[in-house]
């Protein structure tokens, strides 16, 4: 009898854990925080039409209202071109406006390459990594999932070659 009770408890616990994992995988139940949307193809680094640009979306899944200038997105690009022997590095900061629960902020077509220089980032000539971080106004990383993302792309610009990793 005692063995059956223990087995029953283990089965129920395993079932609850399995349901939680299914929820997290299938429905994105990964927290209620302010974070980047990570539903392919977002975030991304893609040619538009020939120069690589970054697009990202921030969503407020929390119950908290964030005042203007209280949230920032830091973008760090580290990439290589066929015209520059050293890595090209670019850092950009974006200050977000008012973000109430359920709000989203979209930033499309962010240019990070310097046109007509050896660090111009054009399709078929540029590959690298962009990291985007969601921080408070002091630059501290916001807690929770999907607040720091790494986007790796190949010079072909094919979306199939895009690798997005949550580094939170």
Secondary structure as a PSIPRED ss2 file (coil, helix, strand):
# PSIPRED VFORMAT (PSIPRED V4.0)

   1 X C   1.000  0.000  0.000
   2 X H   0.000  1.000  0.000
   3 X H   0.000  1.000  0.000
   4 X H   0.000  1.000  0.000
   5 X H   0.000  1.000  0.000
   6 X H   0.000  1.000  0.000
   7 X H   0.000  1.000  0.000
   8 X H   0.000  1.000  0.000
   9 X H   0.000  1.000  0.000
  10 X H   0.000  1.000  0.000
  11 X H   0.000  1.000  0.000
  12 X H   0.000  1.000  0.000
  13 X H   0.000  1.000  0.000
  14 X H   0.000  1.000  0.000
  15 X H   0.000  1.000  0.000
  16 X H   0.000  1.000  0.000
  17 X H   0.000  1.000  0.000
  18 X H   0.000  1.000  0.000
  19 X H   0.000  1.000  0.000
  20 X H   0.000  1.000  0.000
  21 X H   0.000  1.000  0.000
  22 X H   0.000  1.000  0.000
  23 X H   0.000  1.000  0.000
  24 X H   0.000  1.000  0.000
  25 X H   0.000  1.000  0.000
  26 X H   0.000  1.000  0.000
  27 X H   0.000  1.000  0.000
  28 X C   1.000  0.000  0.000
  29 X C   1.000  0.000  0.000
  30 X C   1.000  0.000  0.000
  31 X C   1.000  0.000  0.000
  32 X C   1.000  0.000  0.000
  33 X C   1.000  0.000  0.000
  34 X E   0.000  0.000  1.000
  35 X E   0.000  0.000  1.000
  36 X E   0.000  0.000  1.000
  37 X C   1.000  0.000  0.000
  38 X C   1.000  0.000  0.000
  39 X C   1.000  0.000  0.000
  40 X C   1.000  0.000  0.000
  41 X C   1.000  0.000  0.000
  42 X C   1.000  0.000  0.000
  43 X C   1.000  0.000  0.000
  44 X E   0.000  0.000  1.000
  45 X E   0.000  0.000  1.000
  46 X E   0.000  0.000  1.000
  47 X E   0.000  0.000  1.000
  48 X C   1.000  0.000  0.000
  49 X C   1.000  0.000  0.000
  50 X C   1.000  0.000  0.000
  51 X E   0.000  0.000  1.000
  52 X E   0.000  0.000  1.000
  53 X E   0.000  0.000  1.000
  54 X E   0.000  0.000  1.000
  55 X E   0.000  0.000  1.000
  56 X E   0.000  0.000  1.000
  57 X E   0.000  0.000  1.000
  58 X E   0.000  0.000  1.000
  59 X E   0.000  0.000  1.000
  60 X E   0.000  0.000  1.000
  61 X C   1.000  0.000  0.000
  62 X C   1.000  0.000  0.000
  63 X C   1.000  0.000  0.000
  64 X C   1.000  0.000  0.000
  65 X C   1.000  0.000  0.000
  66 X E   0.000  0.000  1.000
  67 X C   1.000  0.000  0.000
  68 X C   1.000  0.000  0.000
  69 X C   1.000  0.000  0.000
  70 X C   1.000  0.000  0.000
  71 X E   0.000  0.000  1.000
  72 X E   0.000  0.000  1.000
  73 X E   0.000  0.000  1.000
  74 X E   0.000  0.000  1.000
  75 X E   0.000  0.000  1.000
  76 X E   0.000  0.000  1.000
  77 X E   0.000  0.000  1.000
  78 X E   0.000  0.000  1.000
  79 X E   0.000  0.000  1.000
  80 X E   0.000  0.000  1.000
  81 X E   0.000  0.000  1.000
  82 X C   1.000  0.000  0.000
  83 X C   1.000  0.000  0.000
  84 X E   0.000  0.000  1.000
  85 X E   0.000  0.000  1.000
  86 X E   0.000  0.000  1.000
  87 X E   0.000  0.000  1.000
  88 X E   0.000  0.000  1.000
  89 X E   0.000  0.000  1.000
  90 X E   0.000  0.000  1.000
  91 X E   0.000  0.000  1.000
  92 X E   0.000  0.000  1.000
  93 X E   0.000  0.000  1.000
  94 X E   0.000  0.000  1.000
  95 X E   0.000  0.000  1.000
  96 X C   1.000  0.000  0.000
  97 X C   1.000  0.000  0.000
  98 X C   1.000  0.000  0.000
  99 X E   0.000  0.000  1.000
 100 X C   1.000  0.000  0.000
 101 X C   1.000  0.000  0.000
 102 X C   1.000  0.000  0.000
 103 X C   1.000  0.000  0.000
 104 X E   0.000  0.000  1.000
 105 X E   0.000  0.000  1.000
 106 X E   0.000  0.000  1.000
 107 X E   0.000  0.000  1.000
 108 X E   0.000  0.000  1.000
 109 X E   0.000  0.000  1.000
 110 X E   0.000  0.000  1.000
 111 X E   0.000  0.000  1.000
 112 X C   1.000  0.000  0.000
 113 X C   1.000  0.000  0.000
 114 X C   1.000  0.000  0.000
 115 X C   1.000  0.000  0.000
 116 X C   1.000  0.000  0.000
 117 X C   1.000  0.000  0.000
 118 X C   1.000  0.000  0.000
 119 X C   1.000  0.000  0.000
 120 X C   1.000  0.000  0.000
 121 X C   1.000  0.000  0.000
 122 X E   0.000  0.000  1.000
 123 X C   1.000  0.000  0.000
 124 X C   1.000  0.000  0.000
 125 X C   1.000  0.000  0.000
 126 X E   0.000  0.000  1.000
 127 X E   0.000  0.000  1.000
 128 X E   0.000  0.000  1.000
 129 X E   0.000  0.000  1.000
 130 X E   0.000  0.000  1.000
 131 X E   0.000  0.000  1.000
 132 X E   0.000  0.000  1.000
 133 X E   0.000  0.000  1.000
 134 X E   0.000  0.000  1.000
 135 X E   0.000  0.000  1.000
 136 X E   0.000  0.000  1.000
 137 X C   1.000  0.000  0.000
 138 X C   1.000  0.000  0.000
 139 X C   1.000  0.000  0.000
 140 X C   1.000  0.000  0.000
 141 X E   0.000  0.000  1.000
 142 X C   1.000  0.000  0.000
 143 X C   1.000  0.000  0.000
 144 X C   1.000  0.000  0.000
 145 X C   1.000  0.000  0.000
 146 X C   1.000  0.000  0.000
 147 X C   1.000  0.000  0.000
 148 X E   0.000  0.000  1.000
 149 X E   0.000  0.000  1.000
 150 X E   0.000  0.000  1.000
 151 X E   0.000  0.000  1.000
 152 X E   0.000  0.000  1.000
 153 X E   0.000  0.000  1.000
 154 X C   1.000  0.000  0.000
 155 X C   1.000  0.000  0.000
 156 X C   1.000  0.000  0.000
 157 X C   1.000  0.000  0.000
 158 X C   1.000  0.000  0.000
 159 X H   0.000  1.000  0.000
 160 X H   0.000  1.000  0.000
 161 X H   0.000  1.000  0.000
 162 X C   1.000  0.000  0.000
 163 X E   0.000  0.000  1.000
 164 X E   0.000  0.000  1.000
 165 X E   0.000  0.000  1.000
 166 X E   0.000  0.000  1.000
 167 X C   1.000  0.000  0.000
 168 X C   1.000  0.000  0.000
